[in-house]
Amino acid sequence: MPKILIVGGGYAGFYTAWKLEKHLRRGEAEVVVVDPLPYMTYLPFLPEVASGNIEPRHAVVSLRRHLKRTRVINARVTNIDHANKTATISPEGGEDWQYDYDQIVVTAGSVSRTFPIAGIADNAIGLKSIEEAVAARDTLVRNFERAASLPVGSELRKRLLTVIVVGGGFAGIETLGELRSAANALLGQFPDISYDETQFHLIEAMGRIMPEVSLPTSEKVLKDLAQRGAHVHLDTQVADATDGVVKTNTGEEYPSGLIIWTAGVMANPKVVNGSDLPREQRGRITTQADLRVVDAEGNLVEGAW
Ligand SMILES: Cc1cc2nc3c(=O)[nH]c(=O)nc-3n(C[C@H](O)[C@H](O)[C@H](O)COP(=O)(O)OP(=O)(O)OC[C@H]3O[C@@H](n4cnc5c(N)ncnc54)[C@H](O)[C@@H]3O)c2cc1C
């Protein structure tokens, strides 16, 4: 029986396995999904999870519950030797082993792209996993609790009530809007905290937000956010975030109790670099429109998707 290996059970990997289950006759192929997580995460819901509008368990899909005829392996793929059609499977705490395949589908997604900015790795939360979204919400609620018992105007109280989002793409803007709404709802439970004390800032390096939509639409969003008390700083970059104090290249300084980093993603470097599949300058595996892998000259790489 031919073997189909799917690397990553996220959005693309889960759907590939699910559709293959529908199309393949019994015994036609063995389908294997390898992922260190036992669930697919529906990333578009993460901003709503961060604000508490959606429960975390409603934004994830159990692989084993939904993939009845697929073999699910809870591990990482750490090497792909496509020349010999074999992949290295690394289970947590166990020995690596090899899986020989006929077809490979590489859907290991992307990771947060961080720049070498001091303090970001230590103090900012990304928004690529359910755990990060839950951590953002927990931090917001905890900061309100702590701030409420501190004197009005104190430095720590101001810091705890200041939220910074870095990156004005869809993820950042949605997260800013959702957290602003969550804070408004929390204010109802914290009569000691006033609306004016809660500060929300989004920092974006470009001169506009959400490049995927038209300029008039993005300007409408900016206006709406301003009315809701969320400040967007365009043409501004984070220069430093040491000890949670966000300093910008325009000279502003914001001590913050919650920093969210949504300033872009890059192809999963561990999976891509650990493979012999062709990739372009930005580290993405090269494919043609039907998602079959091709080399730089456009020649098909057989058995790779
Ligand atoms: C906050 C946010 C909001 C978004 N909103 C939208 C939206 O509204 N509309 C839209 O179209 N898109 C949206 N997106 C983008 C969309 O979610 C992604 O394009 C989509 O999830 C990509 O699917 P994927 O399968 O490539 O990667 P993912 O869904 O990220 O899946 C990758 C999988 O690979 C696994 N993996 C990682 N390393 C390994 C390894 N070594 N071995 C095996 N498995 C591994 C991971 O655990 C994960 O399960 C949003 C993204 C974010 C972050």
The ligand as an SDF file (V2000), in Angstrom:
LIG
                    3D

 53 58  0  0  0  0  0  0  0  0999 V2000
   -4.1850   35.4310   14.9190 C   0  0  0  0  0  0  0  0  0  0  0  0
   -4.3810   34.8950   13.5200 C   0  0  0  0  0  0  0  0  0  0  0  0
   -5.5520   35.1790   12.8290 C   0  0  0  0  0  0  0  0  0  0  0  0
   -5.7540   34.6790   11.5510 C   0  0  0  0  0  0  0  0  0  0  0  0
   -6.9180   34.9720   10.9070 N   0  0  0  0  0  0  0  0  0  0  0  0
   -7.1550   34.4720    9.6690 C   0  0  0  0  0  0  0  0  0  0  0  0
   -8.3930   34.7110    8.9850 C   0  0  0  0  0  0  0  0  0  0  0  0
   -9.2660   35.3880    9.5150 O   0  0  0  0  0  0  0  0  0  0  0  0
   -8.5700   34.1720    7.7460 N   0  0  0  0  0  0  0  0  0  0  0  0
   -7.5930   33.4080    7.1500 C   0  0  0  0  0  0  0  0  0  0  0  0
   -7.7740   32.9310    6.0320 O   0  0  0  0  0  0  0  0  0  0  0  0
   -6.4330   33.1670    7.7810 N   0  0  0  0  0  0  0  0  0  0  0  0
   -6.1940   33.6640    9.0100 C   0  0  0  0  0  0  0  0  0  0  0  0
   -4.9920   33.4060    9.6380 N   0  0  0  0  0  0  0  0  0  0  0  0
   -3.9880   32.6020    8.9180 C   0  0  0  0  0  0  0  0  0  0  0  0
   -4.3180   31.1050    8.9460 C   0  0  0  0  0  0  0  0  0  0  0  0
   -4.6770   30.7190   10.2300 O   0  0  0  0  0  0  0  0  0  0  0  0
   -3.0980   30.3400    8.4860 C   0  0  0  0  0  0  0  0  0  0  0  0
   -2.8380   30.7330    7.1640 O   0  0  0  0  0  0  0  0  0  0  0  0
   -3.3300   28.8170    8.5270 C   0  0  0  0  0  0  0  0  0  0  0  0
   -3.4750   28.3750    9.8400 O   0  0  0  0  0  0  0  0  0  0  0  0
   -2.1420   28.1270    7.9000 C   0  0  0  0  0  0  0  0  0  0  0  0
   -2.3450   26.7370    7.9510 O   0  0  0  0  0  0  0  0  0  0  0  0
   -1.1360   25.7350    8.0010 P   0  0  0  0  0  0  0  0  0  0  0  0
   -1.7160   24.3680    7.9930 O   0  0  0  0  0  0  0  0  0  0  0  0
   -0.1500   26.1000    6.9530 O   0  0  0  0  0  0  0  0  0  0  0  0
   -0.3960   26.0110    9.3740 O   0  0  0  0  0  0  0  0  0  0  0  0
   -0.9100   25.7690   10.8710 P   0  0  0  0  0  0  0  0  0  0  0  0
   -2.3940   25.8010   10.9260 O   0  0  0  0  0  0  0  0  0  0  0  0
   -0.1400   26.7110   11.7250 O   0  0  0  0  0  0  0  0  0  0  0  0
   -0.4390   24.2700   11.1850 O   0  0  0  0  0  0  0  0  0  0  0  0
    0.9090   23.8800   11.2810 C   0  0  0  0  0  0  0  0  0  0  0  0
    0.9700   22.6080   12.1000 C   0  0  0  0  0  0  0  0  0  0  0  0
    2.2800   22.0710   11.9960 O   0  0  0  0  0  0  0  0  0  0  0  0
    2.6510   21.5470   13.2520 C   0  0  0  0  0  0  0  0  0  0  0  0
    4.1170   21.4400   13.3190 N   0  0  0  0  0  0  0  0  0  0  0  0
    5.0070   22.3940   13.6000 C   0  0  0  0  0  0  0  0  0  0  0  0
    6.2670   21.9000   13.5750 N   0  0  0  0  0  0  0  0  0  0  0  0
    6.1510   20.5830   13.2590 C   0  0  0  0  0  0  0  0  0  0  0  0
    7.0900   19.5020   13.1030 C   0  0  0  0  0  0  0  0  0  0  0  0
    8.4020   19.6960   13.2550 N   0  0  0  0  0  0  0  0  0  0  0  0
    6.6100   18.2860   12.7940 N   0  0  0  0  0  0  0  0  0  0  0  0
    5.2870   18.0720   12.6300 C   0  0  0  0  0  0  0  0  0  0  0  0
    4.3570   19.0450   12.7910 N   0  0  0  0  0  0  0  0  0  0  0  0
    4.7890   20.2860   13.0990 C   0  0  0  0  0  0  0  0  0  0  0  0
    2.0600   22.5430   14.2360 C   0  0  0  0  0  0  0  0  0  0  0  0
    1.9430   21.9640   15.5360 O   0  0  0  0  0  0  0  0  0  0  0  0
    0.7150   22.8310   13.6000 C   0  0  0  0  0  0  0  0  0  0  0  0
   -0.2810   21.9670   14.0650 O   0  0  0  0  0  0  0  0  0  0  0  0
   -4.7660   33.9000   10.9150 C   0  0  0  0  0  0  0  0  0  0  0  0
   -3.5850   33.6050   11.6020 C   0  0  0  0  0  0  0  0  0  0  0  0
   -3.3740   34.0940   12.8830 C   0  0  0  0  0  0  0  0  0  0  0  0
   -2.0820   33.7730   13.6050 C   0  0  0  0  0  0  0  0  0  0  0  0
  1  2  1  0
  2  3  1  0
  2 52  2  0
  3  4  2  0
  4  5  1  0
  4 50  1  0
  5  6  2  0
  6  7  1  0
  6 13  1  0
  7  8  2  0
  7  9  1  0
  9 10  1  0
 10 11  2  0
 10 12  1  0
 12 13  2  0
 13 14  1  0
 14 15  1  0
 14 50  1  0
 15 16  1  0
 16 17  1  0
 16 18  1  0
 18 19  1  0
 18 20  1  0
 20 21  1  0
 20 22  1  0
 22 23  1  0
 23 24  1  0
 24 25  2  0
 24 26  1  0
 24 27  1  0
 27 28  1  0
 28 29  2  0
 28 30  1  0
 28 31  1  0
 31 32  1  0
 32 33  1  0
 33 34  1  0
 33 48  1  0
 34 35  1  0
 35 36  1  0
 35 46  1  0
 36 37  1  0
 36 45  1  0
 37 38  2  0
 38 39  1  0
 39 40  1  0
 39 45  2  0
 40 41  1  0
 40 42  2  0
 42 43  1  0
 43 44  2  0
 44 45  1  0
 46 47  1  0
 46 48  1  0
 48 49  1  0
 50 51  2  0
 51 52  1  0
 52 53  1  0
M  END
$$$$
